[in-house]
Amino acid sequence: MAATVALPLAGGATLVAAGPAAADEEDYKILVVGETLGFRHSHIDDTTRALVALGADNGFTVDVWDPPNDSAGWWGSGSPGQPDLTMASTPFTSAEDLSQYATIVFASPVDNTNSLNPATPRLLDDAELAAFQGYIRGGGGFVGLHAATDTMHTVPWYSELTGGGARFVAHPAQQTATMRVESPAHPSTAHLPAVWERFDEWYNYTTNPREDVHVLLTLDESTYSPGNGAMGEDHPIAWCQNFEGGRSWYEGAGHTDASWTDPLFLEHVLKGVEWTAGVVEGGGNCVTFPEVDALVAGLNTAAVGDGVIAGAISSLLGSARSAADSDDPATAVQVLGGARSLVDHLSAAAGDRGLLASKIDDLVVWQSALVDDGPAIDLAAEAELRTMGGKQYVAVRVLNEDDTPVDITLATPYGSKEYADVAPGKNAYQAFATRLVEAPAGEVTVTATTERDGETVTEEIVLAYDGTA
């Protein structure tokens, strides 16, 4: 990897929007920003090395902006940066200069502006910010990793770019937690297990970004201790969006150095890079209902017929969104089909019918991937309290009705049990001693995994049982 030296333009920076480097070429280039004015995350170096290696294997090269500095404070004596890799001067000189990059990765470049004091030096000054804005508005890509939400707190535009105004607010101690895939067809999540357990540092945010972004992954707060600023049942942790002409993708995990040698996590980040760079498509392309609503609102409805049709499309989109929010993607798909058919009846004067149609098609793809076609693994399971020898036991039986062997884990309040390679038609059975004469009601979690076509498939069932206490 060779660091690029970006020289200032004569006569001052030109802040016109310029399209990013064409990522459909065989090779393209990305920029990794690790510059730190506040607390420095150790993973920045690991992230940089990992992206360089991913680039070597996947057709892109990496420039780095991570200069050393003496920004001393409570976090230490300054940032060592990556002097052997960093460019000699800021690449944020103009949108035109930045357009050489298919996407720009912010690898936790904390700047200590979370005090919201406008006098605190920012990661990007006014001229650099203007260049970055021009780049995004010209179709550039952005990848935010972990503490990318803990920088430029005093720039609302940047917080909207990273995701719906959500900024880092707090985190508990590092611990194991469960993430759940919400957009299983997107290129960055298609390879992930539906239930993904990882050890990391889990961020809480100032606001829930769901209204403005396409959520990829959520955190299940019942699986860990979220600490101050807990977000509750709906805790997005990874998301993406089409933003002001560009593409934005964010992942809140990745604090631990071990993340950057984890093949599953690396593939997740790689596809985020490739999606923002325009190399991969699909899974709904991070389209959101508000994004499509804005397109409909922008139609020219001067013609009476176009006004009626636009109103009908808007109404159907609202109904589809209500169905999607109610976890009824099948109905959402059906209603979206009606909205899509109406687009063809708009006149040419109404606006870009092709763009509107394609965005509704993306909503259909996204929601279709959420339609439940039945259990991933075919199981029959039951749990109940039984009395034996004057004591009560939680008896759990799981029958493998699938056509492949499965690994089964039974987790109860009184212990857990693992079974490997339970053959088709065979049972996994265990009676867990409560050591109580009368036991309260409770739940058993059954987790089954198997391999299909080189992919790990997971099914989770929660069984409730009555108590006698």
VEXZA-973403 format. One record per residue: residue in three letters; x, y negated, z negated of N, C-alpha, C in turn. Coordinates in steps of 0.05 Angstrom, whole numbers, plus 5000, padded with zeros to 4 digits. Example, Ala and Ser with C-alpha at 12.3 -4.5 7.8 and 13.67 -1.06 7.14 Angstrom:
<atoms>
ala526451144844524650904844526450664844 ser525750454858527350214857525849994843 
</atoms>
This chain:
<atoms>
met501750245000500050005000501749755000 ala501249575017502749325018500949095009 ala501848934991500348704981500448485002 thr498148365007497948155027498347885014 val499847705027500147435017498247255032 ala496347135018494346955031495246665028 leu495946535050496946255050494546065051 pro494745845036492545645038492245535066 leu489745475073489245355099490145065100 ala491344975121492044705124489644525123 gly489844305108487644115107485444195088 gly485944405072483844485052482344725061 ala480944845042479545095047477045045065 thr476545235082474145225099472145415087 leu469845315079467945475063465545555080 val466045615106463845715122463646015119 ala461246115122460846405119462046545143 ala463446765137464646925159464147215153 gly463447365174462747645170465147805161 pro464748015144466948175134468148345156 ala470448455150471848635169469948865176 ala469948945201468149155210469049415197 ala467349525180468049775166467550025182 asp466349985206465950225223468350295239 glu470450125237473050195249474250435233 glu476250565246477350795233478650725206 asp479950495205481150415180480050135173 tyr479750085147478849825138480249755112 lys479749525102481249425079479349325057 ile480049375032478449275009480349114991 leu479148954974480648794955479848884927 val481848944909481249014881482148774864 val480348674848480848444831480948544802 gly483348524790483748594762484648364745 glu484848124756485847894742484247864716 thr485647824694484447824667485347574652 leu483347424643483847184626483047234597 gly481747454592480947534565481947804558 phe480347964544481148244537481748404562 arg483948544562484648704586484048994581 his482549104599481849394598484149554609 ser484949764595487149934604486450084630 his483950114635483150274659483750124685 ile484249864683484649704708486849824725 asp489049894712491350014726490550284738 asp489050444721488150714731486250684754 thr484450494752482450444773483850374799 thr485850194797487350114821488650354834 arg490050504818491450744829489450934842 ala487150974828485151164838484051064865 leu483550804868482450694892484550714915 val487050664908489150694929489150984939 ala489051174921489051464929486551524945 leu484251424936481751474951481951354979 gly483151124981483450995007485151155026 ala487351265015489151425031487751675043 asp485851775028484352015037481851955053 asn480951695052478351635064478451395083 gly480751315092480951125114480750835107 phe481650755082481850475077484350415061 thr485250165063487550075048486649875027 val488449815008487649654985489649424981 asp488549184979490048954969489248914940 val491048804924490648764895491048474888 trp489148364872489548104860489448134830 asp491848154817491948194788494648074778 pro494847814779497347684770497647674740 pro500047694730500547654701499747364693 asn498947334668498447054658498847054628 asp498846814617499346774589496846684574 ser494546774582492046694570491646824542 ala493246724523493246844497490646774482 gly489946954464487546924447487347154428 trp484947194417484547404398485247684410 trp485047694437485547954450488448024454 gly490247824449493047884452494547644464 ser496947704473498747494482498547424511 gly496647534525496347484554495947744569 ser495747724595495347964612497948034627 pro498748284626501148364641500548374671 gly498048404678497348434706498548674719 gln498748674745500148884760502148754779 pro504348654768506248494784507448634808 asp507648894807508749044829506849074852 leu504249024847502249064867500848814876 thr500748614858499048384863499948214887 met498048084900498647894921500047654908 ala501447494925503047274914501347034907 ser498947014919497246784913494346874917 thr492546714906489746794906488646854934 pro487147064938485947124964483346964968 phe482346834946479746694947480246414958 thr481246394982481846134994479546035011 ser478246215025475946145042474446395049 ala471846365057470246585065471546725089 glu472746565107474046675130476346855123 asp478046765104480246935095479247195082 leu477147165066476147405052474747595071 ser474047505095472547675113474247905124 gln476847905118478548135126477848385109 tyr476448345087475748565069472948665074 ala472648925076469949045080468349035053 thr469749035031468449005005470548914985 ile469648794963471348694942470548824916 val472448944902471949094877472848924853 phe471048874835471848744810472148964788 ala474649014781475349234762475649124734 ser473449054721473448954694475148704690 pro474848494707476548254704475348054684 val475548124658474347964637475747684635 asp474147474631475247214630474547054604 asn473247184585472647064559470746824560 thr468946824580467046614582464346694568 asn464346914554461746994541460946804519 ser462546614512461746404493459946204506 leu459746214533458146034550459045744548 asn461545714539462745444538463745374567 pro462545174579463245114607466145024610 ala467444954588470244864590472245104590 thr471245344584472945574584473745644613 pro476345684618477245754645475846004656 arg474945994681473546214693475446384710 leu474546634715476046804733476446674760 leu474446554771474546404796473946114791 asp475645924800474945644798472945564819 asp472145314820470045234838470645294868 ala473045244877473745294904473845594910 glu474945754892474946044896472146154896 leu470446054878467646144877466246084903 ala466645844913465345774939466245954961 ala468746034962469746214982468346484979 phe468146584954466846844948463946834956 gln462546614950459746594957459346604988 gly461146455001460946465031461446745042 tyr463246885030463847165038461347345035 ile460147325011457747495006455547415026 arg455047155029452847065046453447125075 gly455947175082456647255109456547555113 gly455547705094455147995097457248165082 gly458748045064460848185050459748385029 gly461448565020460748765000461948704973 phe460648794952461648754924461149004909 val463249094894463049314875463849214848 gly462149234829462749154801463049404784 leu465249414770465849644753466049554723 his464549694706464649664678464449374669 ala466649244661466548964651466448754673 ala465648834697465048634717462648464708 thr461048564689458848404677459748244653 asp462348254647463448094625465447894635 thr464747764656466447544667464647344681 met465547094682464046874695461246854684 his460946884657458346854644457146584649 thr458746384655457646114659456846054688 val456846264705456046234733453646404738 pro451246294737448746454740448746604767 trp449746484788449846614814451346884812 tyr453546884798455147124796453647344781 ser452147264760450647464744448347574761 glu447247414780445247514798446547714818 leu448947654826450347834845450848104832 thr451848094807452548344793449948504787 gly447748354783445248504779443148364762 gly441348224774438948114761439547944737 gly441847814736442547644713443547794689 ala443748064690444548224667447548184662 arg448248104638450948064629451548244605 phe454048324603454848484579454348324554 val453148464534452648334508453948484485 ala454148754486455348904464455649194472 his457149344457457349634461457949764434 pro456950014430457550164406460250304410 ala460950474391463450634393463150824417 gln465450884429465451064452464351334442 gln462651454459461351704451460151834476 thr459252084472457952234493455052154496 ala454152114520451352034525450452164551 thr447852164555446652284579445652064598 met446452074623445451904644443452074661 arg441451934671439452074688439351924715 val439452084736439351974763436551884770 glu436351634779433751514787433451484817 ser435551504832435451474861437151704873 pro436051944874437652174880438552194909 ala437452034927438252054955440351854963 his440951664946443051464953445751594956 pro447351514974449951644978451651664953 ser451451464934453151474911452051644888 thr449651754891448451924871447552194881 ala447652234907446552484919448052724909 his450652694901452252924893452052964863 leu450752794848450752804819448652994808 pro449153114785446953264772444753074763 ala442353174763440052994754440452894726 val441653064709442252994682445353014679 trp446552774674449552764675450552674648 glu451952844635452952794608455952714610 arg456652484598459352384599460152244573 phe462752234568463852084546464951824557 asp463951594546464851334556464151124536 glu464550874544463750644528461250524542 trp459050524527456450474540455550184534 tyr455150034555454449754552451449704547 asn450849504531448249384529448349114543 tyr446149034555446148794572444248584561 thr444648334569442948114560440148134569 thr439648274591436948304602436848564618 asn434448664622434148904638433948814668 pro435648904685435748804713433748934731 arg432149124722430449294739428749134759 glu427748904750425848754768427248654793 asp429948634793431348514815433148704830 val433648944819435549124831434349404836 his435849564850435049844855436650014835 val435350114815436750264794437550534804 leu440150604800441250864808441351054784 leu442150964761442451134737441450984713 thr440151134695439451024669440751184647 leu441151054624442151184600439851274583 asp440051514572438051614553439051544525 glu437851334513438851244487438351444465 ser436551644470436051844449438352044447 thr440252024466442552214466445052104454 tyr444951844445447251724432446351494414 ser448151364400447451144383448150884398 pro446150734408446650504425447650254410 gly447250244384448350024369446749764373 asn448049534367446749274369446149214399 gly443849104403443049034431441949274446 ala441149484432439949714445437649624464 met437449754487435549664507432949824507 gly432950044492430450204490430250424510 glu427750494516427250724534428250674562 asp428250424571429150364598431850224597 his434050364601436750264599438250314624 pro437950154645439550194670442550164663 ile444150334677447050314673448550304700 ala447150364722448350334748446150254767 trp446750064785444649964804445949844829 cys444349774848445349654872443149474884 gln443849304903441949124915443149004941 asn441348904957442048744980441748454971 phe443948304972444048044959445047824977 glu443347634984444047405000445647475025 gly444947695038446247775062448447985058 gly449348015033451348215028450248455012 arg452048635004451248874989452748884963 ser451248944941452448954914451849214901 trp453849334888453649594875455149574848 tyr453849664826455049634800454849894784 glu456949964770456950194752458050104725 gly456450134704457250044677459050224662 ala459350474671461250664658464050614670 gly465950774662468650754673470650624655 his469950584629471850464610474150654604 thr473550904601475651094593477551154616 asp480151174610482151234630481551494644 ala480351684629479751954640477751944662 ser476151724663474151704684475451704711 trp477851604713479151554739480751794749 thr480352024735481352284745479052484747 asp476652394741474252564741473152574770 pro473252804783472452814812469552724816 leu467752784797464952714800464652414799 phe466052284780465851994777467251854801 leu469451964809470951844832469251844857 glu467852064862466152084886463851884884 his462851844860460651654855461651364862 val464051294853465151034859465851004888 leu467051214899467851204928465351144945 lys463151274940460751234956459650954951 gly460050844927459250564922460950374939 val463550434941465350274958464450294987 glu463950544996463350585024460550475031 trp458650485012456050365018456250065021 thr457649935003457849645004459449565029 ala461249735038462849685062461349745088 gly459049865086457549935109458450195123 val460050355109461050605121458950825119 val457450835097455351025093452650885090 glu450551015097447850915095446051125083 gly443651045076441651245068440551205040 gly438751385033437551385007435851145000 gly435051005021433450755016435150505017 asn437850545019439650315022439250095001 cys438450174977438149984955436049774959 val434149814977431949634981430149634957 thr429049404950427249384927424549274937 phe422449304921419849194928419948894930 pro421248754911421448454914422848374939 glu424848524948426148454973424248464997 val422548664998420648695020418448485017 asp417548434992415548234987416447964998 ala419047904994420147645004420047635034 leu420547855048420347865077417547805086 val415547925073412747885080411947595075 ala412847485052412247205046413447015066 gly415647095079416946925098415846945127 leu413847115131412647135158411246885166 asn411246835192409746615203406846705207 thr405046605190402346695191400446485202 ala401546315220399946105232397546225248 ala398046455261395946585275394146725255 val391446705259389546815239390047115236 gly390447255258390747545256393247615240 asp395447475245397847535230397447475200 gly395947275193395447215165393947435151 val391947545165390347765154392048015150 ile393648075171395348315169397448285148 ala398748045146400748005125399548035097 gly397047935094395747965068395248255061 ala394448405081393948695077396548845070 ile398748775084401348895078402148835050 ser401848585042402648495015401048644994 ser398448684999396748824980397649114977 leu398149245000399049525000401749554986 leu403549364990406149374976405749364946 gly403949184937403349164909402349424898 ser400549554913399449814903401550034903 ala403350024923405450224924407450184900 arg407949934894409749884872408549974846 ser405949924842404550014818404750314815 ala404350454838404650744837407450834830 ala409450694842412250764836412850714807 asp411950494796412450424768411050614749 ser408950754759407450944743408551234747 asp410851254759412151514764410351684782 asp409151564802407551704822408651654850 pro411051754856412251684882410751794906 ala409252014902407752124924405651934934 thr404251804915402251604922403651364934 ala405951284923407351054934408151104963 val409051344970409751404997407351385015 gln405151495006402651485022401751195028 val401851025007400950755011402950595028 leu405450645025407550515041407150585071 gly406250825076405750905104403650725116 gly401650655101399550475111400650195116 ala402350105098403649835102405349835127 arg406850055130408650075153407150075180 ser404850205181403350215206402249935213 leu401749775193400649505198402749315211 val405349375205407449195215407349185246 asp406749415258406649425287404449255300 his402549165283400349005293400848705290 leu403048635278403748355277404648255304 ser404148005310405047895335408047835334 ala409247795357412147735358412747475345 ala410747295345411147025333411347045302 ala410447265290410347285261413147295249 gly415047395264417847415253419147675261 asp421147745246422747985252421248235243 arg419648345261418048585254419948825250 gly422048845266423849065263425149085236 leu426048845226427248845199425248925178 leu422848815179420848885159420149185160 ala419949285184419349575187421549745175 ser424049675180426249835171426449825140 lys425849595128425849575099423649735086 ile421349745098419149915088419950205091 asp421150275114422150545117424150625095 asp425850435088427750485066426250545039 leu424150395034422550445010421350725011 val420450805034419351075037421451285031 val423851255042426051445038426651465008 trp426851234995427451224966425351374950 gln422851304955420651424939420251724946 ser420751794971420452074979422352254964 ala424752154959426752304944425952364916 leu424052204906423152234878420752414875 val419552494897417252674896418052944885 asp416653034865417353284851416253524868 asp418053674879417353904895417254154878 gly417154124852417254354834419854374819 pro420054554800422554574784424954644801 ala427254534794429654594808430454884804 ile429954994780430455274774427855394763 asp426955624773424455734765424755894739 leu423555784718423755904691421055934678 ala420756124661418456134643419556124614 ala418455944598419655904572417455864551 glu418055954526416155904504417755894478 ala416655744459417855714433415655714412 glu416055844389414055844368415455914341 leu414055834320415055904293414056184287 arg415856354276415056624267416056664239 thr414556824224415356884196416457164195 met418857194184420057454181421457454154 gly420757654137421957674111421457444093 gly419157314097418457084080419656824088 lys421256824109422556584119421556534148 gln421856284156420856204183423156174202 tyr422656254227424656244248423356104272 val425055964287424155854313424956064334 ala423056194346423556394366423256274394 val425356304410425456194437425956414457 arg424256424478424756614499424556474526 val426556524542426656404569427056634589 leu425156654608425356854629426356724655 asn428456844666429456744691427856854714 glu426056684725424356764748425556664775 asp427956564773429356464797430556704812 asp431556654836432856874851435856874849 thr436956714830439856704826440456724796 pro442756824788443456824759443756534750 val443056494724443156224713444556224686 asp445856004679446855964652444755814637 ile444155914613441955794597442955714569 thr442255474561442855384534440255314519 leu439955424495437655364478438655184455 ala437454954452438154764431435854704414 thr436054764388433954724368434954564345 pro433154464327434154324303435854504285 tyr435854764290437154944272439455094285 gly440454984307442755104320442255134350 ser444255234364443955264393445255534400 lys444655624424445655874434445955854464 glu448255954475448755954503448856234514 tyr447756264539447656514553448756474581 ala450656634588451856604615450856814634 asp450356734659449556914680447157094673 val444956964665442557114660441357194687 ala441157444692440357544718437357494723 pro436657484749433757454756432057674742 gly429857584730428057764716428857834688 lys431157724679432057784652431457544633 asn431557604607430857404586433357304572 ala433157064562434856954541433156914517 tyr433757054495432057044471433756994446 gln432756824428434056784403432056694382 ala432356804358430756704335432656544317 phe432056294313433756114297432656084269 ala434256164249433356144222433055854212 thr430655784202430255514191431155494162 arg431355734149432055744120429955604103 leu427555594114425355464100422955654098 val421455624076418955774074416855654092 glu416755384093415055244112416655044128 ala416455054154418054884171416354674186 pro417454444191415954234206415854294236 ala413954164250413854184279416454074291 gly417054164315419554074327419654124357 glu421954094369422354134397424854304403 val424754454424427054604434427654504462 thr430254454467431054374494432454614508 val431354684530432454904547433854774571 thr436454834574437854734597438954974613 ala438254974639439255194656440755074679 thr442955204687444555114710445255354727 thr445455304753446255504772447655374795 glu449055524812450455414836448855494861 arg448355284878447055334903448455174925 asp449455324945450755194967453055014958 gly454555104938456754944928456054714909 glu453454684903452554464886451554584860 thr451954434838450854514812448054414809 val446154584804443354514800442654544771 thr441254344760440554354732437554314728 glu436454464710433554434702433454414671 glu431954214661431654174633428754194625 ile428154344605425354374595425354314565 val423454154556423054104528420554244519 leu420854424500418654574489417854474461 ala415354424456414454344430413254584416 tyr413754594390412454814374411254694349 asp409054824340407654734316409154814291 gly408854654270410054714244407954814225 thr408954894202407154984180407454814155 ala409354634156409854464132407654264129 
</atoms>
